[in-house]
């Protein structure tokens, strides 16, 4: 099963649950996409694919500028991972392919 697609995600942030749509478009061992939610949209940077394991970075601007680092495993349309947010630590991220 391809990991390409849009996932309805929830990230457990210090400001409560943040819902978003996370889009993945693979190209060999890399991917592009974005994560769009109530706080706006962030483009994926440095997206890497290793089988069903993905890692990526995003530059958040709202509510404050911060580099986010994501790491997830996708199995049968289910995304399970985390996002590191600087001093705020690691936040759980889960999603289901739409």
C-alpha atoms as a printed R data frame, in Angstrom:
   type eleno elety resid chain resno      x      y      z
1  ATOM     1    CA   UNK     A     1  0.000  0.000  0.000
2  ATOM     2    CA   UNK     A     2  1.323  3.432 -0.957
3  ATOM     3    CA   UNK     A     3  1.845  5.920  1.854
4  ATOM     4    CA   UNK     A     4  0.964  8.783 -0.534
5  ATOM     5    CA   UNK     A     5 -2.205 10.641  0.357
6  ATOM     6    CA   UNK     A     6 -3.841 12.917  2.896
7  ATOM     7    CA   UNK     A     7 -4.115 11.921  6.546
8  ATOM     8    CA   UNK     A     8 -6.577 13.327  9.091
9  ATOM     9    CA   UNK     A     9 -4.207 13.889 12.032
10 ATOM    10    CA   UNK     A    10 -4.274 14.877 15.684
11 ATOM    11    CA   UNK     A    11 -1.163 16.250 17.391
12 ATOM    12    CA   UNK     A    12 -1.156 16.388 21.209
13 ATOM    13    CA   UNK     A    13  0.277 19.887 21.729
14 ATOM    14    CA   UNK     A    14  0.712 21.939 24.929
15 ATOM    15    CA   UNK     A    15 -2.219 24.044 23.620
16 ATOM    16    CA   UNK     A    16 -4.471 20.973 23.390
17 ATOM    17    CA   UNK     A    17 -5.263 18.634 20.529
18 ATOM    18    CA   UNK     A    18 -4.437 20.168 17.145
19 ATOM    19    CA   UNK     A    19 -6.252 18.646 14.170
20 ATOM    20    CA   UNK     A    20 -4.740 18.897 10.709
21 ATOM    21    CA   UNK     A    21 -4.583 17.365  7.262
22 ATOM    22    CA   UNK     A    22 -1.092 16.037  6.528
23 ATOM    23    CA   UNK     A    23 -0.405 15.435  2.821
24 ATOM    24    CA   UNK     A    24  2.384 13.123  1.630
25 ATOM    25    CA   UNK     A    25  3.654 12.914 -1.955
26 ATOM    26    CA   UNK     A    26  6.568 10.486 -2.278
27 ATOM    27    CA   UNK     A    27  9.304 10.551 -4.899
28 ATOM    28    CA   UNK     A    28 11.611  7.585 -4.339
29 ATOM    29    CA   UNK     A    29 13.215  7.978 -0.908
30 ATOM    30    CA   UNK     A    30 11.990 11.555 -0.392
31 ATOM    31    CA   UNK     A    31  8.602 13.212  0.026
32 ATOM    32    CA   UNK     A    32  6.972 16.616 -0.124
33 ATOM    33    CA   UNK     A    33  3.647 17.799  1.215
34 ATOM    34    CA   UNK     A    34  2.166 19.998  3.876
35 ATOM    35    CA   UNK     A    35  0.342 20.017  7.179
36 ATOM    36    CA   UNK     A    36 -2.719 22.290  7.221
37 ATOM    37    CA   UNK     A    37 -4.765 23.086 10.315
38 ATOM    38    CA   UNK     A    38 -6.362 25.868 12.343
39 ATOM    39    CA   UNK     A    39 -2.980 27.597 12.812
40 ATOM    40    CA   UNK     A    40 -2.297 27.683  9.062
41 ATOM    41    CA   UNK     A    41 -0.314 25.518  6.666
42 ATOM    42    CA   UNK     A    42  3.324 24.390  6.885
43 ATOM    43    CA   UNK     A    43  5.272 22.860  4.015
44 ATOM    44    CA   UNK     A    44  7.264 19.672  4.550
45 ATOM    45    CA   UNK     A    45 11.034 20.161  4.265
46 ATOM    46    CA   UNK     A    46 13.714 17.460  4.075
47 ATOM    47    CA   UNK     A    47 11.071 14.709  3.857
48 ATOM    48    CA   UNK     A    48 12.702 11.264  3.862
49 ATOM    49    CA   UNK     A    49 11.106  7.843  3.248
50 ATOM    50    CA   UNK     A    50 12.507  4.466  4.337
51 ATOM    51    CA   UNK     A    51  9.858  1.841  3.614
52 ATOM    52    CA   UNK     A    52  6.904  2.895  5.787
53 ATOM    53    CA   UNK     A    53  9.071  5.121  8.059
54 ATOM    54    CA   UNK     A    54  9.071  8.870  7.346
55 ATOM    55    CA   UNK     A    55 10.958 11.823  8.821
56 ATOM    56    CA   UNK     A    56 10.494 15.500  8.013
57 ATOM    57    CA   UNK     A    57 10.880 19.084  9.187
58 ATOM    58    CA   UNK     A    58  8.485 22.032  9.131
59 ATOM    59    CA   UNK     A    59  8.974 25.696 10.009
60 ATOM    60    CA   UNK     A    60  6.109 26.903 12.203
61 ATOM    61    CA   UNK     A    61  5.411 30.644 12.326
62 ATOM    62    CA   UNK     A    62  2.188 30.764 14.420
63 ATOM    63    CA   UNK     A    63  1.898 31.154 17.383
64 ATOM    64    CA   UNK     A    64  5.715 31.527 17.396
65 ATOM    65    CA   UNK     A    65  8.574 30.747 15.011
66 ATOM    66    CA   UNK     A    66  9.908 27.248 15.646
67 ATOM    67    CA   UNK     A    67 11.436 24.355 13.712
68 ATOM    68    CA   UNK     A    68  9.413 21.138 14.060
69 ATOM    69    CA   UNK     A    69 10.906 17.680 13.476
70 ATOM    70    CA   UNK     A    70  8.546 14.827 12.622
71 ATOM    71    CA   UNK     A    71  9.041 11.055 12.733
72 ATOM    72    CA   UNK     A    72  6.322  8.498 11.965
73 ATOM    73    CA   UNK     A    73  5.527  4.969 10.837
74 ATOM    74    CA   UNK     A    74  2.607  4.390  8.460
75 ATOM    75    CA   UNK     A    75  0.963  0.961  8.480
76 ATOM    76    CA   UNK     A    76 -2.243  0.092  6.602
77 ATOM    77    CA   UNK     A    77 -3.275  3.743  6.329
78 ATOM    78    CA   UNK     A    78 -2.562  4.556  9.995
79 ATOM    79    CA   UNK     A    79  0.117  7.127 10.860
80 ATOM    80    CA   UNK     A    80  1.699  6.904 14.325
81 ATOM    81    CA   UNK     A    81  4.553  9.167 15.297
82 ATOM    82    CA   UNK     A    82  5.672 12.336 16.983
83 ATOM    83    CA   UNK     A    83  6.731 15.900 16.373
84 ATOM    84    CA   UNK     A    84  9.602 17.498 18.316
85 ATOM    85    CA   UNK     A    85  8.933 21.166 19.051
86 ATOM    86    CA   UNK     A    86 12.112 22.658 20.504
87 ATOM    87    CA   UNK     A    87 11.828 23.458 24.219
88 ATOM    88    CA   UNK     A    88  8.232 22.145 24.241
89 ATOM    89    CA   UNK     A    89  9.506 18.607 23.743
90 ATOM    90    CA   UNK     A    90  7.945 15.751 21.811
91 ATOM    91    CA   UNK     A    91  4.240 15.657 20.941
92 ATOM    92    CA   UNK     A    92  2.380 12.511 19.848
93 ATOM    93    CA   UNK     A    93  0.902 12.607 16.335
94 ATOM    94    CA   UNK     A    94 -1.601 10.094 14.954
95 ATOM    95    CA   UNK     A    95 -3.572 10.039 11.724
96 ATOM    96    CA   UNK     A    96 -5.795  8.031  9.398
97 ATOM    97    CA   UNK     A    97 -5.545  8.099  5.615
98 ATOM    98    CA   UNK     A    98 -8.574  9.783  4.064
